Amino acid sequence: MSSPDVKRRAPLLPVVLTLAIAVSLGGCFRPLYGTTSAGTSVRSDLAAIEVAPMAAGVGQERMAHYLRNDVVFALSGGAPPGDKRYRLELTASERVQTAIVDSSTGNAQSATLIGTANYILRPYAGGDPIFTGKAVASASYDRSPQRFASLRAARSAEILVSRQLAEQIKTQLAARLTNRQVAGH
């Protein structure tokens, strides 16, 4: 036999525990794009990064062009250039995987473009790297017997992958710059 008082209190227990945990952890989190303990904002630190021109391998020039432009825009938000404190060096590569092949023609019906970007953040004046990182993104697209349609789909996949890589790089840099400032380096 159970008491009716126990049944009424039981649903409140998880709510009370959840609130207690939330209140106790409330001061542990710092907004990613807020003001740091050093008094600067992460947005201004991201805008202070100059993206170096990229060297690209044969056939990868378009991807490098898209990626550099997307990273510049992601870091600055389109604002005019200001004082630079950091320099970002990027290298990128892409590869295409095909999964579905038409048995009658032997042609791939779809493909997945996989892009990889490695980066090094250095002080603007030069010197040892502050940190390095890597981002990976992919996008699938349909291949068509119509050549122009396949080329356009591949180009759209390159644009999508470069935007995904740029956002990953921006987020990784923001997190690392925030931690670096909090640590007082």
C-alpha positions as CSV (number, residue, x, y, z in Angstrom):
1,M,0.0,0.0,0.0
2,S,1.2,3.4,-0.8
3,S,0.4,6.7,0.7
4,P,-1.3,9.4,-1.4
5,D,1.2,12.0,-0.1
6,V,4.2,10.1,-1.6
7,K,2.5,10.0,-5.0
8,R,2.0,13.7,-5.0
9,R,5.6,14.5,-4.0
10,A,7.3,12.1,-6.4
11,P,6.7,14.2,-9.6
12,L,8.1,17.3,-7.9
13,L,11.4,15.7,-7.1
14,P,12.9,15.7,-10.7
15,V,11.8,19.3,-11.2
16,V,13.4,20.4,-7.9
17,L,16.7,18.5,-8.7
18,T,16.8,20.0,-12.2
19,L,16.4,23.5,-10.9
20,A,19.0,23.0,-8.2
21,I,21.5,21.8,-10.8
22,A,20.7,24.6,-13.2
23,V,21.1,27.2,-10.5
24,S,24.4,25.8,-9.2
25,L,25.9,25.6,-12.8
26,G,24.6,29.0,-13.9
27,G,27.9,30.8,-13.3
28,C,30.0,28.2,-15.1
29,F,29.0,29.1,-18.6
30,R,30.3,32.0,-20.7
31,P,28.7,33.2,-23.9
32,L,30.8,32.4,-26.9
33,Y,30.6,35.8,-28.4
34,G,30.3,37.8,-25.2
35,T,32.8,40.0,-23.4
36,T,35.8,38.1,-22.0
37,S,37.5,38.6,-18.7
38,A,40.2,40.5,-20.5
39,G,37.6,43.1,-21.5
40,T,37.6,42.5,-25.2
41,S,34.9,40.9,-27.3
42,V,35.4,37.7,-29.3
43,R,33.8,39.4,-32.3
44,S,36.5,42.1,-32.3
45,D,39.2,39.5,-32.0
46,L,37.8,37.5,-34.9
47,A,37.7,40.7,-37.0
48,A,41.4,41.3,-36.1
49,I,42.4,38.1,-38.0
50,E,43.9,38.6,-41.5
51,V,43.3,35.6,-43.8
52,A,46.5,35.0,-45.8
53,P,46.1,34.2,-49.5
54,M,45.8,30.5,-50.2
55,A,47.9,28.4,-52.5
56,A,45.8,25.7,-54.2
57,G,46.6,22.5,-56.0
58,V,45.6,21.9,-59.6
59,G,41.9,21.6,-59.9
60,Q,41.3,22.9,-56.4
61,E,41.6,26.7,-57.1
62,R,37.9,27.3,-57.1
63,M,37.4,25.6,-53.7
64,A,40.3,27.6,-52.3
65,H,38.8,30.8,-53.6
66,Y,35.4,30.1,-52.1
67,L,36.8,29.0,-48.8
68,R,39.0,32.1,-48.3
69,N,36.2,34.5,-49.2
70,D,33.8,32.6,-46.9
71,V,36.3,32.7,-44.0
72,V,37.0,36.4,-44.5
73,F,33.3,37.1,-44.4
74,A,32.6,34.8,-41.4
75,L,35.4,36.5,-39.4
76,S,34.7,40.1,-40.2
77,G,30.9,40.0,-40.9
78,G,31.5,42.2,-43.9
79,A,32.9,45.1,-41.8
80,P,35.7,47.2,-43.3
81,P,39.2,46.0,-42.4
82,G,40.6,47.3,-39.1
83,D,43.8,46.7,-37.1
84,K,45.0,43.2,-37.5
85,R,46.5,41.2,-34.6
86,Y,46.5,37.7,-36.0
87,R,47.2,36.0,-39.3
88,L,45.3,32.9,-40.4
89,E,47.0,30.5,-42.8
90,L,44.7,28.1,-44.6
91,T,45.2,25.0,-46.7
92,A,42.3,23.1,-48.2
93,S,41.7,19.9,-50.1
94,E,38.7,18.2,-51.6
95,R,37.9,14.8,-52.9
96,V,34.8,13.2,-54.5
97,Q,33.4,9.9,-53.5
98,T,30.8,8.1,-55.6
99,A,28.4,5.6,-54.0
100,I,25.7,4.8,-56.5
101,V,26.7,3.6,-60.0
102,D,24.2,2.9,-62.8
103,S,24.8,-0.6,-63.9
104,S,23.6,0.0,-67.5
105,T,25.8,3.0,-68.2
106,G,28.6,2.6,-65.6
107,N,28.2,6.3,-64.6
108,A,27.9,7.5,-61.0
109,Q,24.4,8.8,-60.2
110,S,25.4,10.7,-57.1
111,A,28.6,11.9,-55.5
112,T,29.8,13.3,-52.2
113,L,32.2,16.1,-52.1
114,I,34.4,16.1,-48.9
115,G,36.4,19.2,-48.1
116,T,39.1,19.4,-45.5
117,A,40.7,22.7,-44.3
118,N,43.7,23.0,-42.0
119,Y,44.6,26.3,-40.4
120,I,47.3,27.9,-38.4
121,L,46.7,31.1,-36.4
122,R,49.8,33.1,-35.8
123,P,50.5,36.6,-34.3
124,Y,50.3,39.2,-37.1
125,A,53.9,40.1,-36.7
126,G,55.0,36.5,-37.1
127,G,56.3,33.9,-34.7
128,D,55.2,30.6,-33.3
129,P,51.6,29.4,-34.0
130,I,49.1,30.3,-31.3
131,F,47.1,27.2,-32.3
132,T,46.2,25.0,-35.2
133,G,43.0,23.3,-36.2
134,K,41.2,21.2,-38.8
135,A,37.7,21.3,-40.2
136,V,35.9,18.8,-42.4
137,A,32.6,19.1,-44.3
138,S,30.8,17.2,-47.0
139,A,27.9,17.7,-49.4
140,S,26.2,15.2,-51.6
141,Y,24.9,16.0,-55.1
142,D,23.2,14.2,-58.0
143,R,25.1,13.6,-61.2
144,S,23.1,13.8,-64.4
145,P,23.8,12.7,-68.0
146,Q,23.5,16.5,-68.8
147,R,27.0,17.7,-68.4
148,F,26.1,21.3,-67.5
149,A,23.7,20.1,-64.8
150,S,26.4,17.9,-63.2
151,L,29.0,20.7,-63.3
152,R,26.5,23.2,-61.7
153,A,25.6,20.6,-59.0
154,A,29.3,20.0,-58.2
155,R,29.9,23.8,-58.0
156,S,27.0,24.2,-55.7
157,A,28.4,21.4,-53.5
158,E,31.8,23.3,-53.4
159,I,30.1,26.5,-52.3
160,L,28.1,24.6,-49.6
161,V,31.2,22.8,-48.3
162,S,33.3,26.0,-48.2
163,R,30.5,27.8,-46.2
164,Q,30.4,24.9,-43.7
165,L,34.2,24.9,-43.4
166,A,34.2,28.6,-42.8
167,E,31.6,28.4,-40.1
168,Q,33.5,25.5,-38.4
169,I,36.7,27.5,-38.5
170,K,35.0,30.6,-37.1
171,T,33.5,28.6,-34.2
172,Q,36.7,26.9,-33.4
173,L,38.7,30.1,-33.5
174,A,36.1,31.9,-31.3
175,A,36.2,29.1,-28.7
176,R,39.9,29.0,-28.6
177,L,40.3,32.8,-28.4
178,T,37.8,32.9,-25.6
179,N,39.7,30.2,-23.7
180,R,43.0,31.8,-24.4
181,Q,41.8,35.1,-23.0
182,V,40.2,33.5,-20.0
183,A,43.5,31.7,-19.3
184,G,45.3,35.1,-19.5
185,H,47.7,34.2,-22.3
